[in-house]
Structure formats: C-alpha cells, structure tokens
C-alpha cells in the first residue's frame, strides 16, 4: 500500500477514493476520523489520506487524480438556446440541453 495524497476533508477524500475505484484503481481512505484529535496532533497530521493497494499503480493513480482534480475547461454554445457554456460542464445551465458530441 502507498499513500497517494492527503485531502482537505473526509468528503473530498471519499470522493477521490470512490472515483479512483470506479476507474479500476483500488483505493481506500485512511485517517477518516483523525480530525477529532486535531490540536493534540499538528493539523496536517490529522487530515484524511487516500491510499492505493497496488504500489505499481501509483503513477497511473497520480495521473488519474490530477485529471479528476483539474477537469478540462471548454467553451461551447448550447444547440437549443445558444447560451455560451464555459467550464467542464456537459449540460446547459440555462435550458438543460446536453453538450453536442463531436462527430468523427
């Protein structure tokens, strides 16, 4: 087992671990409840951590986590209401239409 990263809180650590597991990388959250002893330990030592089971997957897990933490920014125009959508969104915030797919 290897530690992949520390997370700022339990919710984010759980989200990251779940996303990694969904992508095929076995991940767990350690120090889930250590925040209750912050003050007796330095605060950075009480943060939850995401660990992976297979040491050989460390680099691919780091790359995947980077992609999860930094989604692509796009600009696209809604095909129904013509609203310009900026960011990683795949649905129009104005009318709910799906982002158009690129045809090959």
C-alpha positions in Angstrom: 0.0 0.0 0.0 1.1 3.5 -0.8 -0.2 6.9 0.2 -1.4 8.8 -2.8 -2.4 12.1 -1.2 -3.9 14.0 1.7 -7.3 15.5 1.3 -8.6 18.7 3.0 -11.6 16.9 4.5 -13.3 13.5 4.7 -15.9 14.2 2.0 -13.3 15.0 -0.6 -11.1 12.1 0.4 -14.1 9.7 0.0 -15.0 11.3 -3.4 -11.4 10.9 -4.7 -11.2 7.3 -3.5 -14.6 6.4 -5.0 -13.6 7.9 -8.3 -10.3 6.0 -8.4 -12.1 2.8 -7.5 -14.6 3.4 -10.3 -11.6 3.9 -12.7 -10.2 0.5 -11.6 -7.6 1.6 -9.1 -8.3 0.1 -5.6 -8.2 3.0 -3.2 -9.1 3.5 0.5 -9.4 6.4 2.8 -7.2 6.3 5.9 -7.3 8.6 9.0 -11.1 9.1 8.4 -11.7 10.3 11.9 -8.4 11.7 12.9 -9.7 15.3 12.7 -11.2 14.7 16.2 -7.8 14.8 17.7 -6.5 17.8 15.8 -4.9 20.0 18.4 -3.2 17.1 20.1 -1.6 16.4 16.7 -0.5 19.0 14.2 -3.4 19.8 12.0 -1.7 18.5 8.8 -1.2 15.1 10.6 -5.0 14.8 11.2 -6.1 15.1 7.6 -7.7 12.1 5.8 -5.4 10.3 3.3 -6.1 8.4 0.1 -4.1 5.2 -0.2 -3.9 2.7 -3.1 -3.5 -1.0 -2.7 -1.2 -1.8 -5.6 2.2 0.0 -5.4 2.7 -0.5 -9.2 -0.4 1.7 -9.9 1.0 4.8 -8.1 1.9 6.8 -11.2 -1.3 6.0 -13.0 -3.3 6.8 -9.9 -1.5 10.2 -9.6 -2.2 11.0 -13.2 -5.9 10.0 -12.8 -6.3 12.0 -9.6 -4.7 15.0 -11.4 -7.3 14.6 -14.2 -10.1 14.4 -11.6 -8.9 17.5 -9.8 -8.4 19.5 -12.9 -11.3 18.9 -15.3 -11.0 20.3 -18.8 -12.2 23.8 -19.5 -14.3 24.1 -22.6 -16.4 26.7 -24.3 -19.4 25.6 -26.2 -22.7 27.0 -27.4 -25.9 25.3 -26.5 -27.6 23.9 -29.6 -31.1 24.9 -28.2 -30.9 28.3 -26.5 -27.4 29.4 -27.9 -26.1 30.2 -24.4 -22.3 30.1 -24.1 -21.2 27.5 -21.6 -17.7 27.8 -20.1 -16.0 25.2 -17.9 -16.2 21.4 -17.5 -20.0 21.3 -17.8 -21.7 18.8 -20.1 -25.2 20.3 -19.8 -26.5 23.8 -20.4 -27.2 25.7 -17.2 -29.9 27.7 -18.9 -32.1 25.1 -20.6 -30.7 21.7 -19.6 -29.7 20.6 -23.1 -26.8 18.2 -23.4 -23.5 19.3 -24.8 -23.3 18.4 -28.5 -21.0 15.5 -29.3 -18.2 15.7 -31.9 -18.9 13.6 -35.0 -15.9 11.8 -36.5 
